[in-house]
């Protein structure tokens, strides 16, 4: 899971175990991600996650998933939320 929201959004709660890289910084931090693993992107509603997914694919990530509905859908489904320490 790759959370591409702002620090403030991420710190207010995230999908448990998600890696956090704010989308404007994604290209400079690609080395933090493993190209051999599936990466699922999400943001607040889906727009930034779509951009992130496109950037990852552009840089050779083959297994990229954009989570439909992103954080809004996750919260609406009452799925687990990890609070920042």
RAFENUR-V495688 format. One record per residue. RES is the residue in three letters. D_FIRST is the distance of its C-alpha to the first C-alpha in Angstrom with 1 decimal. Layout:
RES;D_FIRST, RES;D_FIRST
This chain:
UNK;0.0, UNK;3.8, UNK;6.5, UNK;9.7, UNK;12.2, UNK;15.2, UNK;15.7, UNK;17.8, UNK;15.3, UNK;12.5, UNK;15.4, UNK;16.5, UNK;13.6, UNK;9.9, UNK;7.6, UNK;8.7, UNK;7.2, UNK;4.7, UNK;6.1, UNK;8.6, UNK;10.6, UNK;13.0, UNK;13.5, UNK;17.2, UNK;16.3, UNK;13.8, UNK;16.5, UNK;18.1, UNK;15.1, UNK;13.9, UNK;15.4, UNK;12.6, UNK;10.4, UNK;11.6, UNK;13.1, UNK;13.8, UNK;10.5, UNK;8.5, UNK;5.9, UNK;4.7, UNK;6.0, UNK;7.5, UNK;10.6, UNK;13.7, UNK;15.1, UNK;13.6, UNK;15.9, UNK;14.0, UNK;10.9, UNK;13.6, UNK;15.0, UNK;11.9, UNK;11.5, UNK;15.3, UNK;15.3, UNK;12.9, UNK;15.2, UNK;18.2, UNK;17.4, UNK;17.3, UNK;13.7, UNK;14.8, UNK;11.9, UNK;10.0, UNK;9.2, UNK;9.7, UNK;9.2, UNK;12.9, UNK;14.1, UNK;10.9, UNK;11.5, UNK;15.1, UNK;14.7, UNK;12.4, UNK;15.2, UNK;17.9, UNK;17.0, UNK;17.3, UNK;14.1, UNK;13.5, UNK;12.9, UNK;12.7, UNK;15.4, UNK;15.6, UNK;18.4
